[in-house]
Structures are given as structure tokens and as C-alpha cells.
């Protein structure tokens, strides 16, 4: 199963640097798209890094 990891950074006007602001883990492509659409109004103040987190498949051992 693939999950999307979104790391959010906010621009600090005083230091002129991007600072860590939080992380969100989303479980599907649809949830990622919905999240990014909801953040569209704040793109001037935030930067996003998007990557995937792969979890190993579970195997039932008898």
C-alpha cells in the first residue's frame, strides 16, 4: 500500500528562510488531490514536499 507524505514549510519573513510547519500522511491519490486543492489559497506562504511511503505487504503466516 502506498501512502503520500506531505511535508509543509512556511516562509519566515524575518529570517528569509523556509521553516518546517508540519507533516500530513494521506492514504490515497484522491485524498492527496483533495488536500492540495484545499491548500490552494495559501500557496504564496507555504511550500510542500511530497513523497511516498511504502509499507511492506502483510503476509499471514500459519
C-alpha positions as CSV (number, residue, x, y, z in Angstrom):
1,X,0.0,0.0,0.0
2,X,1.3,3.4,-0.9
3,X,0.8,6.5,1.3
4,X,1.6,10.1,0.4
5,X,3.7,12.1,2.8
6,X,3.3,15.9,2.6
7,X,5.8,18.0,4.4
8,X,4.8,21.6,4.8
9,X,7.1,24.6,5.2
10,X,6.2,28.2,5.9
11,X,8.3,31.2,4.8
12,X,9.6,33.3,7.7
13,X,9.9,37.0,6.5
14,X,12.3,37.8,9.4
15,X,14.9,35.2,8.7
16,X,14.1,34.8,5.0
17,X,14.1,31.1,5.4
18,X,11.6,28.2,4.9
19,X,10.7,26.7,8.3
20,X,9.2,23.3,9.0
21,X,5.4,23.7,9.7
22,X,4.1,20.1,9.8
23,X,3.6,16.8,8.1
24,X,0.5,15.1,6.8
25,X,0.1,11.5,5.7
26,X,-2.6,10.7,3.2
27,X,-3.7,7.2,2.2
28,X,-4.8,7.6,-1.4
29,X,-4.3,9.7,-4.5
30,X,-7.8,11.1,-4.1
31,X,-7.0,12.3,-0.6
32,X,-3.8,13.9,-1.8
33,X,-5.6,15.8,-4.5
34,X,-8.3,16.9,-2.1
35,X,-5.7,18.1,0.4
36,X,-3.7,20.1,-2.3
37,X,-6.9,21.7,-3.6
38,X,-7.8,22.8,-0.1
39,X,-4.4,24.4,0.3
40,X,-4.5,26.3,-3.0
41,X,-5.3,29.6,-1.3
42,X,-2.2,29.6,0.8
43,X,0.5,28.7,-1.8
44,X,2.2,32.1,-1.5
45,X,3.1,31.4,2.1
46,X,3.8,27.7,2.1
47,X,6.0,25.2,0.3
48,X,5.2,21.4,0.1
49,X,7.5,18.4,-0.4
50,X,5.5,15.4,-1.5
51,X,6.9,11.8,-1.4
52,X,5.6,8.3,-0.9
53,X,5.9,6.0,2.0
54,X,5.8,2.3,1.0
55,X,4.7,-0.2,3.6
56,X,5.6,-3.8,3.2
57,X,2.7,-6.2,2.3
58,X,1.4,-8.2,5.2
59,X,1.7,-11.9,4.9
60,X,-0.3,-14.1,7.1
61,X,2.0,-16.8,8.4
62,X,0.3,-20.0,9.5
